[in-house]
Amino acid sequence: MVNPTSQELSLEKLRAGDRAEIARMVDEFSGPVYRLGLRMLGNQQDAEDVLQNTFMNALMHLSEFEGRSSLATWLYRIAANEALMLIRRRKPEVNIEDLQADDSDAELTPHQFVDWSGLPEDELLSEEGKKALDEAIQTLPQNLRMVFVMRDVEGLSIKDTADALGLTETNVKTRLLRARLHLRERLSAYYAERSEHLIREDKNDGS
């Protein structure tokens, strides 16, 4: 997530091509843009391409940026488009326009839930747990994955996520709910197995 306490970048300096200010912009946003590409595409090389192309496009079009949205939202929009273009090249059947399609409220209820409250916090935040989450994120449809990554991983607001993706806030909320339910169901089997493993370990330790 972008550091909210960092000194605000100067659009005037950026538009004027100030090298120090451009370097600050790249430094501040490289991490978030790279993570977005990695979560969307699941491939480091593709994520690096998204990162490079995002800043190349941003520098070429800074003079056109009017500041109606935040600089962060504008960069996320460019990064999202770059990621989607790579997806389209790899999977020509994917329709990028589906990102702007309306959402219905159908199929919002998952089939399986597991109570994660019995798992210790370090289990939920373990490297294995994070890997399971990353793998589950890759199973999300692209339209849900982009919303989830921007809102829940990078911490953009509902409004900024909507602005970055050209969606309504209602669309974002609906897709976010679907993504969260999908991930919860997807991870249910993993955490159920982990819970059983911990129970077996406790029994063995007590015997």
C-alpha positions in Angstrom: 0.0 0.0 0.0 1.2 3.5 -0.7 2.5 5.3 2.4 -0.2 7.9 3.3 2.3 9.9 5.4 4.8 10.4 2.6 5.3 14.0 1.3 2.8 14.7 -1.4 4.3 14.6 -4.9 4.2 17.8 -6.9 2.2 17.5 -10.2 3.8 20.7 -11.4 7.3 19.3 -11.0 6.3 16.0 -12.5 4.7 17.6 -15.6 7.9 19.8 -15.9 10.0 16.6 -16.0 11.7 17.2 -12.7 14.0 14.2 -12.4 14.1 14.1 -8.6 10.3 14.3 -8.4 9.9 11.6 -11.1 12.4 9.4 -9.1 10.3 9.9 -6.0 7.1 8.9 -7.8 8.8 5.7 -9.1 10.2 4.9 -5.7 6.8 5.4 -4.0 4.7 3.5 -6.4 7.0 0.8 -7.7 6.1 -1.6 -4.9 2.3 -1.3 -5.2 2.3 -1.5 -9.0 4.6 -4.5 -9.0 2.4 -6.3 -6.4 -0.7 -5.5 -8.5 0.9 -7.1 -11.6 2.2 -10.1 -9.6 -1.2 -10.8 -8.0 -3.0 -10.3 -11.3 -0.7 -12.4 -13.5 1.1 -14.7 -11.0 4.4 -14.3 -12.9 7.4 -12.2 -11.9 8.4 -11.4 -15.4 4.9 -10.3 -16.4 4.8 -8.2 -13.2 8.0 -6.5 -14.1 6.6 -5.8 -17.6 3.5 -4.2 -16.0 5.8 -2.1 -13.8 8.0 -0.9 -16.6 5.1 -0.2 -19.0 3.1 1.6 -16.3 5.8 4.1 -15.7 6.7 4.5 -19.3 3.0 5.3 -20.1 2.7 7.6 -17.1 5.8 9.6 -18.1 4.5 9.9 -21.7 1.1 11.2 -20.5 1.8 13.2 -17.4 1.0 16.4 -19.3 -2.5 15.0 -19.9 -3.1 14.1 -16.3 -5.5 16.8 -15.0 -5.5 15.7 -11.3 -9.3 14.9 -11.2 -8.3 11.7 -9.4 -5.3 11.1 -7.2 -2.0 10.3 -8.8 -2.2 6.8 -7.1 -5.6 6.1 -8.7 -4.3 7.2 -12.1 -1.2 5.0 -11.9 -3.4 2.0 -10.7 -5.6 2.6 -13.7 -2.6 2.4 -16.1 -1.3 -0.6 -14.3 -4.6 -2.4 -14.4 -4.9 -1.8 -18.2 -1.3 -3.0 -18.7 -2.1 -6.2 -16.7 -5.3 -6.8 -18.6 -3.6 -6.4 -22.0 -1.0 -9.0 -21.0 -3.9 -11.3 -19.9 -5.6 -10.7 -23.3 -2.4 -11.6 -25.2 -2.1 -14.9 -23.3 -5.8 -15.6 -23.3 -7.4 -14.1 -26.4 -10.8 -15.4 -25.3 -10.8 -13.0 -22.3 -13.0 -10.0 -23.0 -11.5 -7.0 -21.2 -14.8 -5.1 -21.6 -16.2 -7.6 -19.0 -14.6 -5.4 -16.4 -17.2 -2.7 -17.1 -20.1 -5.2 -17.3 -23.0 -5.0 -14.8 -23.0 -7.5 -11.9 -26.0 -9.4 -10.7 -26.4 -10.7 -7.1 -26.6 -14.3 -8.2 -24.4 -17.0 -6.8 -23.1 -15.0 -3.8 -23.5 -17.9 -1.3 -20.5 -20.3 -0.9 -21.1 -24.0 -0.5 -18.6 -24.6 2.3 -17.5 -22.6 5.3 -14.9 -23.5 8.0 -14.5 -21.8 11.4 -11.0 -20.3 11.3 -11.3 -18.9 14.8 -9.6 -22.0 16.3 -6.4 -21.4 14.4 -3.7 -19.4 16.1 -3.0 -16.0 14.4 0.6 -17.1 13.5 -0.9 -20.0 11.5 -3.1 -17.5 9.5 -0.1 -15.3 8.9 2.4 -18.0 8.2 4.4 -18.2 5.0 2.4 -21.3 4.1 -0.9 -19.5 4.8 0.1 -16.5 2.7 1.1 -18.9 -0.1 -2.3 -20.6 0.1 -4.0 -17.2 -0.1 -1.8 -16.2 -3.1 -2.7 -19.4 -4.9 -6.4 -18.9 -4.1 -6.3 -15.3 -5.5 -5.0 -16.7 -8.8 -8.2 -18.8 -9.0 -10.4 -15.7 -9.0 -11.9 -14.6 -12.3 -10.0 -11.5 -13.6 -12.8 -9.1 -12.9 -13.0 -10.2 -9.2 -9.3 -10.5 -8.8 -8.5 -7.0 -9.8 -11.1 -5.6 -7.4 -9.9 -7.8 -4.5 -6.2 -6.9 -5.1 -6.9 -3.2 -5.3 -9.2 -3.0 -2.3 -8.1 -5.7 0.1 -4.4 -6.1 -0.8 -3.4 -2.6 -1.7 -5.9 -0.9 0.5 -7.5 1.5 -2.0 -10.9 2.9 -1.0 -14.1 1.6 -2.7 -14.2 5.0 -4.6 -10.6 4.9 -5.7 -11.0 1.2 -6.8 -14.1 2.2 -8.8 -12.3 5.2 -10.4 -9.3 3.1 -11.3 -11.3 0.4 -13.0 -14.1 2.5 -14.5 -16.7 0.8 -12.4 -19.5 2.1 -10.2 -19.0 1.8 -6.4 -21.9 -0.7 -6.4 -20.1 -2.9 -8.9 -17.0 -2.8 -6.8 -18.8 -3.8 -3.6 -20.6 -6.7 -5.4 -17.4 -8.0 -6.9 -15.5 -7.6 -3.6 -18.2 -9.6 -1.8 -18.0 -12.3 -4.5 -14.2 -12.4 -4.3 -14.2 -12.7 -0.5 -16.8 -15.5 -0.5 -14.9 -17.3 -3.3 -11.6 -17.1 -1.4 -13.2 -18.1 1.9 -14.7 -21.2 0.2 -11.5 -21.9 -1.6 -9.4 -21.8 1.6 -11.9 -23.7 3.7 -10.4 -27.1 2.7 -6.9 -25.8 3.4 -7.7 -24.4 6.9 -9.9 -27.4 7.8 -6.9 -29.7 7.1 -4.6 -27.4 9.1 -7.0 -27.5 12.0 -7.1 -31.3 12.0 -3.3 -31.3 11.8 -3.0 -29.1 14.8 -5.5 -31.2 16.7 -3.5 -34.3 15.9 -0.3 -32.6 17.1 -1.9 -31.6 20.4 -3.0 -35.1 21.0 0.4 -36.5 20.2 2.0 -34.0 22.5 -0.4 -34.9 25.3 0.1 -38.6 25.0 
